[in-house]
Amino acid sequence: MSFFRDSHIPQHWFITIFGIKVILSILLTIIYTKYYTNRDTADIFKYFDDSLVMFNALKSNPIDYFKMLLGIDYDHSYFTANYYQYMNHWTRPYSNNLISDSHIIIRFNAFVRLFSFGNLQVHNVFINFISLIGLTALFKAFKVVLQNKEKVLFYIVFLIPSVLFWGSGLLKESIIFFGLGLLIQNLFKIISDFKISYLLLIIVGFTLIIYTKLYIIIALLIPCLGYLINRFLQLKKPIYGYIIASILFVMAIYVAPLIDAQLDFISQIAKKQQTFSRFVAEVPTNSGILIPELTDGFSVLATIPNALLNTVIRPFLWECNSLFVWLSAFENLLIITFSIIAVFFRKRIRAAQKNILLFNLIFVFGLFSLIGLTTPVFGAIIRYKIPGLILLLISLLLLVDLEKIKTKHSFLNKIL
């Protein structure tokens, strides 16, 4: 596909990454098979198994299958009685009533069953291709402002250990990458070259993320609006667009509950934290942490520094008790190291780059704050923060004078 051709990156790099992702998906399947023997609680298997209930409707009542697949199952009592009650994770005890993030992965598996005949590894291939498209879209979106840094950008987008590992299994992360890639790439393109296709892809990406992880869309609202304001109004300083977007966001927080009580932002954050804490209390985990209880808007603001500490810096090395937690600690050291390099080898950036930099950093701040406020488990934090980790490292790359580094350390010329 021409989509995977690039003037700076050899095409076989993309093919190799796809091969690595498929191999890792098999490894992840083996890990879940050997060490998480209860299929009903293993993320890879539980949604795959539930999708069989939906897929079986194709034989008895094809219209029901397509209604469930497309989300037009408006007669909830009928579908619950005939299908959903036989799924273990369509309705989960620990989820908010606003949007369920389990439906989309069940629907994905029910769709792929049309081709896989129930073979899990075929699902792995499909979801890895979806993930590859999304990550490639992110790479293409940011390479425009990172000339002569394309190789390092490729390493960041595709080779961060947690991105490569968790983004290669039959998990929601791959769908998140797909939606995020479509949204950001086409958002950056639509300003200078408006096309209906770009708008449709933005809507598809936006919708996928809403139904996969709603908090990512919340974290994207200010940066997306601020980016558009800056590009449309051609403001002298990009920060102004994001200040305007932040003011509008705060106003929306206060107005939204007047329209619908479920749109109370502070209340939803507190509920998310409480349900996660109850889940941890009933399903013990080795990586649980204590986080302050949220009660009102002031408690949210007061807890944000601690939330960022938990998301960006922790786990500390002495808190690591599993391979995955060690992996996260290693990546935190990578962020700190990259930040130090950005300080010592910093460069001045153009206005267009400042707009992208602010877009990324505001998204990372919002995402990491929401995760740290609501998630009392390192294992979950590791997976939830992956999209922000990519954009944080891209931000640091924007600030780094790569030519100065290569001049000082000539052996890096071939790999950078």
CORUR-V920121 format. One line per field, one symbol per residue. ss: DSSP state (h for helix, s for strand, l for the rest). psi: psi as a letter, one per 20 degrees, with the letter a starting at -180 (. if undefined). burial: I if it has 9 or more other C-alpha atoms within 8 Angstrom, else O. A space follows every 10 residues. Layout:
ss->???
psi->???
burial->???
This chain:
ss->lhhhllllll hhhhhhhhhh hhhhhhhhhh hhhhhlllll llhhhhhhhh hhhhhhhhhh lhhhhhhhhh lllllhhhhh hhlhhhllll llllllllll llhhhhhhhh hhhhhhlllh hhhhhhhhhh hhhhhhhhhh hhhllllllh hhhhhhhhhl hhhhhhllll lhhhhhhhhh hhhhhhhhhh lllllhhhhh hhhhhhhhhh hhlhhhhhhh hhhhhhhhhh hhhllllhhh hhhhhhhhhh hhhhhhhhhl hhhlhhhhhh hhhhhhhhhh hhlllllsll llllllhhhh hhhhhhhhhh hhhlllhhhl llhhhhhhhh hhhhhhhhhh hhhhlsllll hhhhhhhhhh hhhhhhhhhh hhhhllshhh hhhhlhhhhh hhhhhhhhhs lhhhhhhhlh hhllll
psi->phhjpqihpq higggggggg ggghhgghgg ghghimiohi iphhhhhggh hhgghhhhgh nhggghgghi kkmhmhhghg hhghiiqijg oqhmqrifpp jhghhggghh ghhhhikjoh hhhggghhgg gggghhgggh gihhjlpjjh ghgggghhjp ghggghjirm rhhhhggggg ggggghghhh ginpqhhggg hggggggghg ignhhhgghi gghggggggg hgilqgphhg hhgghgghgg ghhhhghhgp hijoggghgg gggghghhgh hhnqqikqqp qqpphahghg ghigghghgh hggqqrhiip jrghhhgghg hhhgggghgg ghghlqqqqr ghhhggghgg hhggggghgg ghhiokphhh ggghighhgg hghhghhhip nhhhghhhnh iihhi.
burial->OOOOIOOOII IOOIOOIIOO IIOIIIOIIO IIOOOIOOOO OIOIIIIIOI IIIIIIIIOO OIOIIIIIIO OOIOOOOOII OOIIOOIIII OOOOOOOOOI IIIIIIIOII IIIOOIOOOO OOIIIIIIII IIIIIIIIII IIIOOIOOII IOIIIIIIII OIIIIIIIII IOIIIIIIII IIIIIIIOII IOOIOOOIIO IIIIIIIIII IIIIIIIOII IIIIIIIIII IOOOIOOIOI IIIIIIOOIO OOIIOIIOOO OOIIOIIIII IIIIIIIOII OOOOOOIIOO OOOIOIOOII OOIIOOIIII IOIIIOOOOI OOOOIIIIIO IIOOIOOIIO IIOOIIOOOO OOIIIIIIII IIIIIIIIII IIIIIIIIIO IIIOIIOIII IIIIIIIIII IOOOIIOOOO OOOOOO
